[in-house]
Amino acid sequence: MTHRTRIKICGLTREADLDAAVEAGADAIGLVLYERSPRYVSVERAAELARRLPAFVTPVCLFVNAAPALIEEALQAIPNALLQFHGDETPEACALPRRPFLRAARVSPGVDLLDFARQYPHAQGLLLDAHVEGYGGGGKVFDWSLIPPALPAPVVLSGGLSAANVTDGVLRVRPWAVDVSSGVEVAKGIKDAALMHRFCEAVRAADAQLAAL
Ligand SMILES: O=C(O)c1ccccc1NCC(=O)[C@H](O)[C@H](O)COP(=O)(O)O
């Protein structure tokens, strides 16, 4: 069976970039509903962008320690959104909306990822990111050897990925999916179509190598 590594492109703020991400092959589009992020979009803006997505491309609404009211407002505006919790959210906070979610873990040598993952048994994916200031979107690669072999949730490899390193990341980690923001940008929140295409091609190259094993 040929595994197709799913691709999430995060931090979209412009229609043209969203359309280019879809055309490049993104399976999911991340919309950052965290006001301190340079990639922040309001719920209204996120809904405008999400309405452009064709079938089978998932809008991901990303939160950092958000109030339940904001999450509920986003779900009203984007009913098919996959939630992503990227702050210090407890298992109870992640479960409260009773909706599918990704749980981000900010990886560093002191973090017990197995214990962390076991606290979120209902997560649809565990997004493994580098530990950066500002919670995420830092463009920093973490030590992939810190990832335990058998986490109890589908792994979304994230953190400083680009066309230059994602093939290696897929071959070494064999994640369910990969996630990128900085690595396909010319400025924070401003994506580059060529970089997105090259990123997706590099993921497909890894999948082809794995299929040939
Ligand atoms: O993207 C942001 O600005 C951001 C801000 C605060 C929390 C999370 C954020 N992004 C979350 C993502 O899923 C990013 O894609 C992930 O952190 C990887 O970013 P990058 O290393 O720049 O590819």
The ligand as an SDF file (V2000), in Angstrom:
LIG
                    3D

 23 23  0  0  0  0  0  0  0  0999 V2000
    2.2230   30.3760   12.4790 O   0  0  0  0  0  0  0  0  0  0  0  0
    2.2360   31.1000   13.4700 C   0  0  0  0  0  0  0  0  0  0  0  0
    2.4700   32.3290   13.4150 O   0  0  0  0  0  0  0  0  0  0  0  0
    1.9250   30.5350   14.8300 C   0  0  0  0  0  0  0  0  0  0  0  0
    1.8850   31.3910   15.9310 C   0  0  0  0  0  0  0  0  0  0  0  0
    1.5930   30.8600   17.1910 C   0  0  0  0  0  0  0  0  0  0  0  0
    1.3130   29.5010   17.3570 C   0  0  0  0  0  0  0  0  0  0  0  0
    1.3410   28.6410   16.2540 C   0  0  0  0  0  0  0  0  0  0  0  0
    1.6550   29.1530   14.9860 C   0  0  0  0  0  0  0  0  0  0  0  0
    1.7240   28.2980   13.8900 N   0  0  0  0  0  0  0  0  0  0  0  0
    1.4210   26.9130   14.0680 C   0  0  0  0  0  0  0  0  0  0  0  0
    1.7400   26.0160   12.9530 C   0  0  0  0  0  0  0  0  0  0  0  0
    1.0890   24.9930   12.7890 O   0  0  0  0  0  0  0  0  0  0  0  0
    3.0020   26.2520   12.1510 C   0  0  0  0  0  0  0  0  0  0  0  0
    2.8130   25.7290   10.8530 O   0  0  0  0  0  0  0  0  0  0  0  0
    4.1330   25.4920   12.8490 C   0  0  0  0  0  0  0  0  0  0  0  0
    4.4110   26.1610   14.0640 O   0  0  0  0  0  0  0  0  0  0  0  0
    5.3840   25.3960   11.9820 C   0  0  0  0  0  0  0  0  0  0  0  0
    5.8080   26.6820   11.6430 O   0  0  0  0  0  0  0  0  0  0  0  0
    7.1820   26.8340   10.7930 P   0  0  0  0  0  0  0  0  0  0  0  0
    8.2990   26.2910   11.6830 O   0  0  0  0  0  0  0  0  0  0  0  0
    7.2910   28.3020   10.5330 O   0  0  0  0  0  0  0  0  0  0  0  0
    7.0370   26.0220    9.5350 O   0  0  0  0  0  0  0  0  0  0  0  0
  1  2  2  0
  2  3  1  0
  2  4  1  0
  4  5  1  0
  4  9  2  0
  5  6  2  0
  6  7  1  0
  7  8  2  0
  8  9  1  0
  9 10  1  0
 10 11  1  0
 11 12  1  0
 12 13  2  0
 12 14  1  0
 14 15  1  0
 14 16  1  0
 16 17  1  0
 16 18  1  0
 18 19  1  0
 19 20  1  0
 20 21  2  0
 20 22  1  0
 20 23  1  0
M  END
$$$$
